[in-house]
């Protein structure tokens, strides 16, 4: 019999957490355990959880952090304490459809060769009113690839993956980028387009990713967003670029650290992924080296990069960014 865990991270979630907890109770197949890591909430979140524990039809473990660990550290805390053969990741402000766990288990049984499984989510406002859009449909509408779909709250993860990818590196930002990224690198990520939960959008959401918007987006929206940063937020763009490069380095080092734990059957795929990540960092360093050049030199180098360095899908945008950096 397969044991099922839910890993949930909370912080000042009193407004919405009750609905999410109740959606766990309403599952057609209930979890064996719910592990909640709370990041030193100062509102009524802990009281709501403690009241829920008293009547929950499954085991609930509550971890209260002595100090604030941040979003990624808080999820890492919850994940490290799970014991299930499969682990569902949960945000504090969504709500699951009653069939989510059952559907995902059946999906895994039909597709045994993967380590991470993802469902789609319905985008809603703060009151769970549907906008008739889903997260994955927004990604496809923007002409982004499946690699852009990294929502932790839509994931079910096998224990085998967690055994070699935990703990998440302390300096890395994004528990889902880490876990989903590793599954992607091993070709062990499976996306099913079944909509199995609400994804609540409100003023305190962590994510600002464009496909999370509550209106249908297109590739043009991505262009306008990029152009806005290009012409009106130069310093912000530079700061983001620096952070992005640092995070790429932390991710790569984390991959190198866990390589010895990767199952032998997956080593070849993982090595290819490592080389790709090294290449991405090399290209970013080349691009950022343009910043020290005078304008006409940036133009000539950016044109050269257009033909020989940039990814073909985004080379025109990247050329503009680097010319005007």
C-alpha positions in Angstrom: 0.0 0.0 0.0 1.4 3.3 -1.0 1.8 6.0 1.7 0.8 9.5 0.7 2.2 12.7 2.2 1.3 16.4 1.7 4.0 19.0 2.4 2.6 22.4 3.1 4.4 25.7 3.9 2.5 28.4 5.8 3.1 32.0 6.8 0.4 34.4 7.8 -2.1 32.5 5.8 -5.2 33.0 8.0 -7.4 34.4 5.2 -7.3 31.3 3.0 -5.8 28.3 4.7 -9.0 26.9 6.1 -10.3 26.2 2.6 -7.1 24.4 1.6 -7.1 22.3 4.7 -10.7 21.4 4.1 -10.0 20.4 0.5 -7.6 17.8 1.9 -10.3 16.3 4.0 -12.6 16.2 1.0 -10.3 14.1 -1.1 -11.7 10.8 -2.4 -8.4 9.2 -1.4 -7.1 10.9 1.7 -3.4 11.4 2.5 -1.7 9.4 5.3 0.0 12.5 6.6 0.1 16.2 6.2 3.3 17.9 7.2 3.0 21.7 7.8 6.0 23.9 8.3 5.1 27.4 9.6 7.5 30.2 9.1 6.8 32.0 12.4 3.3 33.3 11.6 2.1 36.3 13.5 -1.6 36.1 12.7 -4.1 33.3 13.4 -2.6 30.7 11.1 -1.3 28.5 13.9 -4.6 28.6 15.8 -6.4 27.5 12.6 -4.0 24.7 12.1 -4.1 23.5 15.7 -7.9 23.4 15.6 -7.7 21.5 12.4 -5.3 18.9 13.9 -7.9 18.0 16.6 -10.4 16.7 14.0 -8.3 15.8 11.0 -9.0 12.3 9.7 -5.3 11.7 9.0 -2.0 12.4 10.8 -0.9 16.0 10.9 2.6 17.1 11.9 3.1 20.8 12.6 6.6 22.3 12.6 7.0 25.9 13.8 10.3 27.5 12.8 12.1 29.4 15.5 13.1 32.0 12.9 11.9 32.9 9.5 13.4 30.6 6.9 11.9 32.2 3.8 9.7 30.6 1.2 12.2 28.0 0.0 13.6 27.1 3.4 10.1 26.7 4.8 9.2 24.3 2.1 12.5 22.4 2.5 11.6 22.0 6.2 8.2 20.5 5.4 9.6 18.2 2.7 12.4 16.9 4.8 9.9 15.7 7.4 7.6 13.8 5.0 7.7 10.0 5.0 5.3 9.1 2.1 6.2 7.1 -1.0 4.7 10.1 -2.9 4.6 13.7 -1.7 2.2 16.3 -2.9 3.3 20.0 -2.5 0.8 22.5 -1.3 0.6 26.2 -1.0 -1.5 27.7 1.8 -4.0 29.7 -0.3 -5.2 27.3 -3.0 -7.9 24.6 -2.9 -7.9 21.2 -4.4 -10.6 19.4 -6.3 -11.8 16.3 -4.4 -10.4 13.9 -7.0 -6.8 15.3 -7.2 -5.0 12.7 -5.1 -6.9 9.8 -6.7 -6.3 11.1 -10.2 -2.6 11.7 -9.8 -2.1 8.2 -8.3 -3.9 6.7 -11.2 -1.8 8.8 -13.6 1.4 7.5 -11.9 0.2 3.9 -12.2 -0.3 4.4 -15.9 3.0 6.1 -16.4 5.6 4.4 -14.2 8.8 5.8 -15.7 8.6 9.3 -14.1 9.6 10.9 -10.8 7.5 14.0 -10.8 3.9 14.5 -12.1 2.1 17.8 -12.6 -1.5 18.7 -13.1 -3.0 22.0 -14.3 -4.6 24.6 -12.2 -7.6 27.0 -12.7 -6.7 30.6 -12.3 -9.1 32.4 -9.9 -9.4 35.7 -8.0 -9.1 35.9 -4.3 -12.6 34.5 -3.8 -12.0 31.5 -6.1 -14.1 33.0 -8.9 -12.9 31.3 -12.1 -11.3 33.4 -14.8 -11.7 30.5 -17.3 -8.0 30.3 -17.7 -5.5 27.7 -16.5 -1.9 28.1 -15.7 -0.6 25.7 -18.4 -2.9 27.1 -21.1 -1.5 30.6 -20.3 2.0 29.2 -20.7 1.1 27.7 -24.1 -0.7 30.9 -25.2 2.5 32.8 -24.6 4.4 30.3 -26.8 6.5 29.2 -23.8 7.6 25.5 -23.6 6.7 22.9 -21.0 10.0 23.8 -19.2 8.3 27.0 -18.1 5.7 25.0 -16.1 7.4 24.7 -12.7 4.5 25.2 -10.2 5.3 23.4 -7.0 1.7 23.4 -5.9 0.8 21.3 -8.9 3.4 18.6 -8.2 3.3 15.1 -6.9 6.8 13.8 -6.3 8.1 10.2 -5.8 10.3 9.5 -2.8 13.1 8.4 -5.0 13.5 11.9 -6.4 13.4 13.5 -2.9 16.1 11.1 -1.6 18.7 12.6 -3.8 17.5 16.2 -4.3 17.0 17.2 -0.7 17.9 19.3 1.1 17.5 22.2 -1.2 20.7 24.4 -1.3 20.4 27.1 1.3 21.2 29.9 -1.1 18.8 28.8 -3.9 15.6 30.6 -4.3 12.6 28.5 -5.3 11.9 25.1 -4.0 9.9 24.3 -7.1 12.6 25.5 -9.5 15.0 23.1 -7.7 12.8 20.0 -7.6 11.1 20.4 -11.0 14.4 21.4 -12.6 16.1 18.2 -11.5 13.2 16.1 -12.7 13.3 18.0 -16.0 17.1 17.3 -16.3 16.5 13.6 -15.8 13.6 13.5 -18.4 11.4 12.4 -15.5 8.8 15.2 -15.5 5.3 14.3 -16.6 2.7 17.0 -17.3 -1.0 16.1 -17.4 -3.4 18.9 -18.5 -6.2 17.8 -16.1 -7.3 20.7 -14.0 -7.3 19.5 -10.4 -7.1 22.6 -8.3 -7.8 26.3 -8.0 -4.8 28.7 -8.1 -5.8 31.7 -6.2 -4.4 35.0 -7.2 -4.3 37.9 -4.7 -2.2 40.8 -3.6 0.1 38.7 -1.4 1.0 36.0 -3.9 4.7 35.2 -4.1 4.8 34.7 -7.8 4.8 37.5 -10.3 5.3 35.3 -13.4 3.4 36.8 -16.4 1.3 33.6 -17.1 -0.2 34.0 -13.7 -2.2 37.0 -14.8 -5.9 36.8 -14.8 -6.3 37.7 -18.4 -5.4 35.7 -21.4 -1.8 36.5 -22.4 0.0 36.1 -25.7 3.6 36.2 -26.8 3.1 40.0 -27.4 2.5 40.4 -23.7 5.9 38.9 -23.0 7.4 41.3 -25.5 5.8 44.3 -23.9 6.9 43.3 -20.5 10.5 42.8 -21.8 10.4 46.1 -23.6 9.1 47.9 -20.5 12.1 46.6 -18.5 14.4 47.4 -21.4 13.5 51.1 -21.7 12.1 52.1 -18.3 13.6 49.9 -15.7 17.3 49.6 -16.6 18.7 49.3 -13.1 16.0 46.9 -12.1 16.8 44.8 -15.1 20.5 44.8 -14.3 19.8 43.8 -10.7 17.5 40.9 -11.9 20.2 39.8 -14.3 22.8 39.6 -11.6 20.5 37.7 -9.3 19.6 35.4 -12.2 23.3 34.6 -12.9 24.0 34.0 -9.3 21.1 31.6 -9.0 22.2 29.8 -12.1 25.6 29.2 -10.4 24.0 28.0 -7.2 21.8 25.6 -9.2 24.7 24.2 -11.1 26.8 23.7 -8.0 23.8 22.0 -6.3 23.5 19.7 -9.3 27.2 18.8 -9.1 26.9 18.1 -5.4 24.0 15.6 -5.9 25.4 13.9 -9.0 27.0 11.1 -6.9 23.5 10.2 -5.7 21.8 10.1 -9.1 20.8 6.5 -10.0 23.1 5.0 -12.5 20.4 4.5 -15.0 19.8 8.3 -15.2 23.5 9.5 -15.3 23.6 10.0 -19.0 20.6 12.3 -19.1 21.9 14.2 -16.0 25.3 14.7 -17.6 23.6 16.2 -20.7 21.6 18.5 -18.4 24.7 19.6 -16.5 26.5 20.5 -19.8 23.4 22.5 -20.8 23.4 24.4 -17.5 27.2 25.1 -17.8 26.6 26.4 -21.4 23.8 28.7 -20.2 26.1 30.3 -17.5 28.9 30.7 -20.1 26.5 32.5 -22.5 25.2 34.8 -19.7 28.7 35.7 -18.7 29.5 36.6 -22.3 26.4 38.7 -22.6 27.0 40.5 -19.3 30.6 41.3 -20.4 29.1 43.6 -23.0 28.1 46.1 -20.3 31.6 47.4 -20.0 31.9 48.3 -23.6 31.0 51.6 -25.3 27.8 51.6 -27.4 29.1 50.9 -30.9 31.1 47.9 -29.6 28.0 46.5 -27.9 26.2 46.7 -31.2 28.9 44.8 -33.1 29.2 42.1 -30.4 25.4 41.8 -30.0 25.1 41.2 -33.8 27.8 38.6 -33.6 26.0 36.9 -30.7 22.8 37.0 -32.7 24.2 34.6 -35.3 26.5 32.5 -33.1 25.6 32.7 -29.4 21.9 33.4 -28.6 19.2 30.8 -28.5 17.3 31.0 -31.8 13.9 31.4 -30.1 14.9 34.5 -28.2 17.9 35.9 -30.0 16.2 39.1 -31.2 15.0 40.1 -27.8 18.4 39.2 -26.3 20.2 41.3 -28.9 18.1 44.3 -28.0 18.7 43.8 -24.3 22.4 43.5 -24.7 22.7 46.5 -27.1 20.9 48.7 -24.6 22.3 47.3 -21.4 
